[in-house]
Amino acid sequence: MKTIIEPFRIKSVEPIVMTTREQRVGYLREAHYNLFGIPSRRVMIDLLTDSGTGAMSSEQWAGIMRGDESYAGAPSWFRFRDVIKRITGIQNILPTHQGRASERLLVEVMIGSGQGQGKIVPNNAHFDTTRANIEHSGCQTVDLLTPEGQNPAVDAPFKGNMNLTALQELLEDRADDVPFVMVTVTCNSIGGQPVSLENIKSVRELCDQYNKPLILDACRFAENAWFIKMREKGQNNRQVQDIARDLFELCDGATISAKKDGLVNIGGVLLIRNKALFEKASNLLILTEGFVTYGGLAGRDLEAMAIGFEEVLEADYLRYRIRSTEYLGEKLLEAGIAIVRPPGGHAIYIDAADFCPHIPKHQFPGQTLACALYEAGGIRSCEIGSVMMGEHAHMELVRLAIPRRTYTQSHIDYVIEIILNVKANAQKLPGYRIVEEPAALRHFTARFEPMF
Ligand SMILES: *Cc1c(COP(=O)(O)O)cnc(C)c1O
């Protein structure tokens, strides 16, 4: 069968407000050409992020109604705990309000707040909140990707893999300075590229050799497990649940944002095998998030997460999810548009420097493309280039992140059509200059002006 259909039908709809190009020209000017400043009602297809933007199932909404709001020991907590135990095999489970809360607790128990000077945490590539939380303790971070992982034009099955040689060298040189090793699945920072089971097993062996805990940033564990099933030798006949279980069995703990593969709008998980560290984290959770059976969430959120974590591992869902992202990437490649290859699990990244070759880096080609997609089609994307990263930007990318179970193929076909239309007249698009910017994280609030 060539056509893979969305494995759901729609029971509840949310209208998209249709706008005209003239209206959007005005909205863009009002927002000072910064897409973060545009109210979401003025966006037709919102591909800003896949985090917390997915659609819940009718079962999850039913769970929301069943949610028990008792302060301690609610049935919703036990359901959530049992699902996470079954999926991960890890007994020590804390609910948190989102991924970065899990990261904050992890850093506090494994490094100590303000105790990180002289230490360093390796990862295939840190997500920005993970890096910020670790560095907030004074600890350094380092990304150890393979050479192919750093080359967006190379098509390889597991570009998220940890560079094992570099990890071994780091552990050999500075074993005492490494509080733990982290692996992020899938690797968000390079476009949702997966890590192979074999690679994680080798990381585990190195961790054992140097007696280091291995922590999984498991935000997209189900998407990663599906890529392993599809691409890794000997894995194709296995259940995706078993592959996911293998990922967790190899680690000593995990941080998870349930806003991704938890299929919910808010929530997170922290897993720590070590009993003493888990107890320390539990006490901190009580101090700042909430009691251990709700962790800063409502009972109904735990119920929705319990159901979401099971639904995300259904083969029909994952086949559709990975294929629909790939479909967008494939169509763009066919039309000669340069993207980060191969298509990742949750997003497609367009190479804006290639899309608008007439715009120099300091006039922000990514900003040009992101504004043009909004003006032409009401599509909101995210610049990941010189606006966001300043002089640290290696590439000028525009990310199209795909919310889970939210848009249909015709929405994606519309996105493709708009991108191709914009491409046809790309040489006329203006560069941008920044007219006002804050001291840090300028991409959220900077004001721009087109340079016609
Ligand atoms: C989103 C994300 C986080 C942080 O989770 P939040 O829920 O946004 O706090 C951490 N790591 C990765 C890989 C992520 O994608």
The ligand as an SDF file (V2000), in Angstrom:
LIG
                    3D

 15 15  0  0  0  0  0  0  0  0999 V2000
   11.6190   19.8120   24.7170 C   0  0  0  0  0  0  0  0  0  0  0  0
   12.8760   19.1680   25.1170 C   0  0  0  0  0  0  0  0  0  0  0  0
   13.3800   19.2890   26.4150 C   0  0  0  0  0  0  0  0  0  0  0  0
   12.7440   20.1950   27.4580 C   0  0  0  0  0  0  0  0  0  0  0  0
   11.4300   19.8920   27.7200 O   0  0  0  0  0  0  0  0  0  0  0  0
   10.3460   21.0230   28.1240 P   0  0  0  0  0  0  0  0  0  0  0  0
    9.1060   20.2250   28.3520 O   0  0  0  0  0  0  0  0  0  0  0  0
   10.2540   21.9700   26.9790 O   0  0  0  0  0  0  0  0  0  0  0  0
   10.8260   21.6840   29.3600 O   0  0  0  0  0  0  0  0  0  0  0  0
   14.5440   18.6010   26.7140 C   0  0  0  0  0  0  0  0  0  0  0  0
   15.1710   17.8480   25.8020 N   0  0  0  0  0  0  0  0  0  0  0  0
   14.7290   17.7030   24.5390 C   0  0  0  0  0  0  0  0  0  0  0  0
   15.4630   16.8470   23.5710 C   0  0  0  0  0  0  0  0  0  0  0  0
   13.5700   18.3660   24.1470 C   0  0  0  0  0  0  0  0  0  0  0  0
   13.1380   18.2380   22.8920 O   0  0  0  0  0  0  0  0  0  0  0  0
  1  2  1  0
  2  3  1  0
  2 14  2  0
  3  4  1  0
  3 10  2  0
  4  5  1  0
  5  6  1  0
  6  7  2  0
  6  8  1  0
  6  9  1  0
 10 11  1  0
 11 12  2  0
 12 13  1  0
 12 14  1  0
 14 15  1  0
M  END
$$$$
